[in-house]
């Protein structure tokens, strides 16, 4: 990749003049100057309601940075016509003629398309070829954007000289321009060194607890051509606890065995494992005392997993680990439902109202691929306990033990000034932060964290840790997210309290024509029985009303293709799920 070749070369030069603060794409705008470079008039938004406001620019050796206000909450990578025009050589006679500049780069965010004009050639290029990144990945009315400097196409350098010119344009009919006329000029003459976040790939202190979240993309962890890459990644990072997502077709035991092959146990040591259907697996050096499936939305996923780990004797406490894989893309409704359900589970575990009762101060970590590409409210629910669908998921609550919000770990990407955790150069979507590490700051402190991105590691780092440059990219489209925690509290570790939950049973299993579903209702009311396939798609549904009591209901499965399914029963008494095989 042209960008990473440039990155490794430029990193060897040092400059002493630092006239601006380093910019990080981390959903925190405090590193930008208070005074914008330009303020666009309010109320000149035309027909689209995109009303550009304040605008900033900055740079370092490797990137140009933009901060832009758009006037309303949008998803920058979808359903808009905002285009960045960038004149990289300050020459109106070269590039695409826009306003008073000649743009070598035109990037349409809503269409996720990029055009490069070099010489007499117009090239359609991918985001990875200009390394375009925007933040946040979820909806907002203000965004940070980075685009690589030092680009070369067809043997020609795009950036010539020390001045660039910029126009942002809403391409809808009579849409807003920034600026309203002409273009914005920005000088890169000051030598800005890369003051990027520090990280430690290796564990820095034996008392720290290393946890990893890893989406391994449709059981890729078990694919023979990817195994050497996963082996190198695990051997380099050495996690003690792993929350896997997207392991559909393999068991917890199979997953733990493969981890054992890569990270062999010492004497008196082993890997424990548990699965929450359909794709969540926890693998841990510490015993897993209890496992729960947290059900939420009606499509896009069956459930997320809660695992209670006993950290003794290293730490005198248990730890509640939530591993989530919420629905993707435009499914905001079910993604919010599942996040609400997760937070409701934590609220009830803290208060003793649910199936699990936590000791006061028990550390809690929420990790996983949250697919946070829609409504920005969803992250706020995780952090603040603001539950949107209070019926059926219950009341809002303050989630940390000290009466504060949960902490967002925001692991930075190795070798980059940003927090991206998803990267796929083969798609039109530019990199973003989809994977999260959220925790109770009252009971644990984050001492080191990162999302491992091998293409941006130096040659020395790759050699030191036995990695190859494309390991994480060829293994899966998600980066492994690593966090090292110091446990701050000791809790009253008592006998585990897990409430009795009504059972659901199915027989015969496997079934051919009909299946009997046996269940108990502790409270009367509406009952919904759903059959879902392994991808979480609903294939059958029945809704009815029943009084409290024990019931057996017969379902016709004769028309279903052979395969694995889930029977999901929803009622006022709670949600229950069990597996079903149809022959």
N, C-alpha and C positions, 0 to 999 in steps of 0.2 A: 504494500500500500504506500502510495506516495507520501501521505501525511506522516506515517510512523517512521519512514526513512528520514524525513526532515526532523522529526522530534529527536531521534537519537543523535543526529549530527549537531543540532542546535544546542542540545543540553550540555555540550562540552565548553561553551563560551560563557564567561562570567562578565557582568557589568556592574559598576559601582553606583551608577545614578539611579535612584528610585524616587520618581516624582509623584507616583500614584500608588494607591493601595492595590494589592493583588485582588482580583475578582475571582470568586468561587461560585460555580453554579450549584447551589445547595439550598435553594428556596429561602434563603436569608438575604435580605437586601441591605443589611447594615454596612457592608463593605463598600458600597457605592458612595460617591460624594453627595452632600446634601443638595447642592445646586445642580440642576440638570444642564446638559449641554444645549438643549433646545426645548421650548415649551410650545406645543401646537395649540392653536385656539380651540376652546371648548365649543361644541355645538355645530361644528361644520362636518357632520358625519354623513350627510347625503342620505341614501336609501338603506344602508346596511346596518346602521347603528354601531359600526366600528368607528369610534371617535378617538383618534390618536391624541395622547396627552404629552406628558413629560418624556424626554428621551435622553439617554446617557450613552457614552461610548468609553471604552478603555482598551488596553492591550497589554500583552506581555510578549515574550519572544516567539511564542507559538500560536497564540490566538488573538483575534479581534473579539471584543465583547460588546454586546448591545443590551441595554435595558429599555423596555418600551411599555408604555401604558396604552391599552386598547379601548378603554371606555366601557366595557362590559365583560362579564365573565364568559369566557369561551374556552374551548379546547383548541390550542394553537395548531395541532396537527390534523384537524378535521373541520369540515363544514365552514370554511371561510376562504376568502380570496386575498389574504394579506401576502404581499410579495416584497422581498428585500432585493433592491438593486444596488450592487456594489461595484463602483469604479475603482479597480485596484491599482491603476497606473495614473490616475488623475489626468486622463486624456480623453476629451470628449469625442475625438476622432476615431477612437478604437472602441470596440464593444457594441452593445445594443444601445440605440439612441433612446434615452429616457430623460425627460426634463432637460437639464443642461449638462448631463454626463454621458459617458459611454461606458455601459456596465459590462464588465467581464463576467460577473456572476449575477444570475437572477434566480432567486429561490422562492417558490410559492409554497407557503406553509400548509395551507388547507389541502392542496393537491399533492403535497409531498413530492414535488418535482423540482429539478434543478437544471439550469442551462448554463453552460460556460461558453463564452465567446473568446476565441483565441485566434489571432490572425484573421483569416477569411473563413475559419471553420466554426460552426455552431455545434456544440456537443451536448447531448443529454446525458447527465451523469447522476450517479447515486450519491445519497447523503454521505456515504463513507469516503467518497473521493474528495470531498471538501471538508469532511468531518464537521458536519453541522449538528449541533446539539442545542435543544431548547429545554428550559426548566421553568415551572414544574411540568411534569407529564400530565397532570390532572388539570382541571379547569381553573382559570384565574383571570383577572383583569390586568395582570402585569406579568411580564416574562423576562427572563434572562436568556441570552442567546450567545453561543460561541461558534466561530467559524475559523478554520485553520488559516494561518499565514504560510508563506513559503511554498505555495502550490505551483506545480509545473505540469502543463499539458502540451502535448505535441512538441516537447522539447523547449517550450517557452515558459519563462517565469511569469506568473500572473501579477505579482506584486513588484512594481518598479517604482523606485523613489520612496519618499517618506510621507506621502499624502494620499488618503483615500477619500472618496466622496460617496455619500449614501442617500438613498431615497427609500422610504417605506410607502407602499401604495396599496390601498384597498381597491382591487380591480373590478369590484361590482360597479354598476352604472352610477355615476356621480358619487363614487366612494371617496373617502378622505385620503389626502396625501400628507405625508410628513417628510419635509416641510410642505407648506401649501404651495410654494413655488420654488423653483431652483432645487438645490441639493444642500446637504450638510457636509462640510469639509472637516476632516480630522487628521491630525498629524501623528505619525508614529515615529517621529525623529528621536524622542527620548528613549534611551536604552533601558527597557524594563526587564529586569531579570525574572525568571520564573520562581516565584516564592510559593511553591505548591505544598499541599498538606503532607505532613510526615506520617509514616506508618511503619509497623514492624511486621513482616510476614511471619516471623517466628514468635513464639510466646516469650514475653519479656520477664515474667516472674512465675515461679511454680505455683504460687498461691492464686493466680488468676484462673478463672474458669473460661475455657475457650468453647464457644458455640458457633455453629455454622448453619445457615439456611441455604438450601440448594434445590432449585428446580432442574431436574435432569431430563426433561423433555421426552415424554412418551417412552419411558423405560430405557432411555439411552444409556443409563448406567450399566446395563447388561449387554449392550451391543459390542461384539468382539472387536470391531475396529476402533471403538471409542475407549475400551477398557484401559489401554496404556495411558491415555490422557487423564482419565479419572484417577488412575493410580498415582500418577505424578502430582496431580493437584492435591490429593489427600495426603500424600507423603510430605509435600511442601508445607501444608497448612496445619496438619496434626490436630484436628478438632477432637474434643472430648465428648461433645454432644452434637448430633446432626439431625436437623429436621428436613427430610426429603419431601419434595412434591413431584407429582406426575410419575409415580411408580404404580401403575395400574395392574400389571399382569404378573407381578412377583410378590411373594410374601415378605413379611417382616424378617423371618428367619433367613430367607435367601439373601435379602439385602444385608443383614448383619454378617453373614458368612463372607460376602464379597468385601465388605469393609474389613473384616478380619484378615482376608487375604492380602489387602493393601497395608493395613496397620495391625500387624500381629500383636496379640496380647502377651504381656509379660506374665510370669507366674503370679497366681492369685488375682488375675485380672481377666475380664471378659467383656464382650459387647452384649448389651441387653437391647431388645427391640420390641416394637409394638406397631400395629397398623390401625389407622382409622380410615375406613372405606370412603371413597374408592381409591385414593392415590396418596394419602399422607402416611409417612413412615418415620418413626423416631428410632434412632440408633444411638445408644448412650453407654458410656463407661459406668454409669450409675444405674442402680435398679429402677425399673419403672413400676411404681406401686399401683397405678390405676390409669386406665385409658378411657376416654369419653369421645364420642362423636357428637359434634355440635352441629345441629341442623338449622338451616335458615331459609334460603330462597327456594323457590319451586322449580328452578331450572338452572342450567349452567354449572351445576355441581351438586353432589350429594351431601357432602359434609366436610367439616374441618375437624382437626384433632386436638384434644387436650390431653397432656401427659403429665402425671405427677411423678417427679423424680426424687429419689432419696439420695441426697448428696453426702450423707455420712459415710465414713468418719472425717473426710477432708473438710467438710463444712457442716456445722451442726444445724442443719435446716433441710427442709424439702424445697423443691422449686417447681412451680407450675409453668410448663411450657405449652403455649398454644402454637400449633403449626397450621397455617391457613393457605388455601389456594382458592381465592374467591373468583367469581365469574369474570370473564374477560370482556373487553371491548365496550360495546354500547349497552351492555346489560346493567345499567346503573341500578335498576330496581332490585334485582336479586343480589347484586354486590352489596348494596346497603343493608338488605335483609340479613345476609350472612354476617356482616360486620356487627350489626345490632345484636344478633344472636350470640356472637363471641363475647361482646361486652356484657350482655345479660348473664352469660355463664360466669364471667369473672365476678360480677356484682353479687350473684347468688353464692358463689364459692367463698367470697369474703364475709358475707353475712350469715352463712350457714343455712340459707334458704333453698339451696339446690342439692344435687346429688353428691356434691363434694363440699366438705367444710375445711377451709384453710386455717392454719394457725396464724395469729396476728403477726404481720410483717413478712410473711412468706414471699420470697422473690418471685416475680411473674415476668415472663418474657413472651412477647407475641412476635413471631417471625413468619416469613413466607412470601410467596409471590402473590401480592394483593391485587395485581392487575389494575393499579391505580391510574387509569387513563380517562376517567370520567369526572363525576362531580367531586369537587374539592372538599365537600362536606364529609366525605367518607373518612379521610384522614383525621378530621377533627373529631369524629365519633371515636376513633381509636384512642386519641390522645386525651380527650376531655370527658368521655362517657356520655356524650350527648346523643342519646338513642332516638332515631327518627321514627321508626315504627314501634311505638310503645305498646301497641296492641298488635302482635302478641309478645313482644320482647321485654316489656316492663319499663320501669321508670329510669330516667337519667340518674347518674350517680357520679361522685368524684372518685376516680379510679385508683389513685395511689394511696398508700397507707397513711401518709402524712397530710392528707386533704389537698393534694395538688394533682395536676395533670400527670399522665405518663410521659416519659422522655422518649424522644425520637432519636435513635442512634445516629442516623445519617452517615453510614460508613462511606468515606471517600473512595473513589476508584484509584487503584494503584497507578501511579505515573501520570495522573491527570488532575486538574483542579475542579472536579465535579463529582457528583454522587450517582452517576449512572450505574445501573445494575443489569440492564438488558441491552444486548447489542446483537443485531443481525444485519450484516451488510447486504444480505440477499432480499430484504424487503424494502418497501418504500418508507417505512416508519423509522425515524431517526432514534438514536439511543435515548434511554430514559430510565428513571428510577421506578421500578415496579416491585422491587423486593425490599422488605422492611425489617428492622430490628428495633422493636419498641419494648420498653421495660419500666419497672418500678424503680425510679431513682431514689426513693426513700430507703430501699433495702439492698441496692447494688449500684456500683459505680462503673461506668464504661471507661476502661483504661487504654484501649487500643481497638481500632476497627478498620476494616477495609473491604472493598469488593475487588476480588482478584481479577485483574485484566492483564493477561500475559502479553498482548501485543505492545503495551506501553512500558513494560519493564525493560530495564537496561540489560545489555548483554551480560554484565557482571551478576545482576540479580538472577537472571535465568540460569546461569551456570551454577551459582551458589545453591539454588534450591532445586536443581535438577529438572527444570521446566523447559518447555519449548514455546516459542513465541505465539503460536496459534492454538495452544492447548485449550484454553477456555472457550475460544470461538468455535472450534471444531467439535468440542464435547457437547455443547448445548447452547441455546441462545440466551441463557441466563448466567450471570456471573455468580460464583460462590461468595456469599456474604459472611464475613467472619467478624466476631466480636469477642473481646476479652473483658470479662467482668471481675471486679473485686466484690465479694459478698460482704456486706456491711453489717448484717444482723445475724444473731442466733435466735432461732424460734423454739418455742416449746414443742419439741417433736414428740407428739403423743401417738397413740394408736390411730391408725388411719380411720377416718370417719367417712364412709361412702354410703349414702342413703340407698335403701332398697328401691329399685325402679321396676315398674311393671314390665313383665316379659312380653315378647312377641315371638311366636313360634310358627313355623310353616312345615307342612308335610302333605304329600310325600315330597322329598327333596333329594334327587332331581324329580321334577314334575313333567308330565307329558300333556295332559288335557286340562285338569283342574288342580288347584292347590288349595289346601285349607290354611286359613290364617287364624291363629288363636291369640287372643289378647285380653287384657283386663283394663277396664275403665274405672279409675278411682272416683271420677266425677262425670256426671252426665253432660251431654251437649253434642255439638257437631263433631263428626268423625270423618276424616278423609284417609282413604287408602290409595296409595299410588304405587305403580310399578315403574321403575326407572332402569334404563340400560346403564352400562358401565361408564358412559360419557355423561350421565346425568340427565339424559333426555327422557321426558315422561312418555311412556307408551300406553299407559292405562290408568284410569282414575275413577274412583267411586266416592261420592260424598253422601252422608246420611246422618241421622240423629239417633242416639241411643242413651238409655239411662246407665248409671253405674252398674258394673257387674263384669262377669267373665263371658266372653263370646267366641264363637268360631264362625268365620265367614268364608265362603267358597268363592274363588276367583277362577274365571275361565282364561287359561293361557294357551289354548290350542292354536291360536292364530299367530303366536309369537315365534320368531326364529329361534333356533337353538342357541344357547349362550348363557352368560351370567347376568343376573338382574338383582335389583334391590327392592325389597318390599318396605315401603315407608308409610308408617301409620302416624297421623297427626291428630291430636285431640287436646282438650284443655288440660289434661293430665300430663302432657308432654309429648315429645316426638320419640318414636322408636323405629329402628331400622334393622333389617336382617337380610342376609344373602339368600338368593334363590337361583337354582340352576334349572333351566328348561331344556329338556332333551328334544 
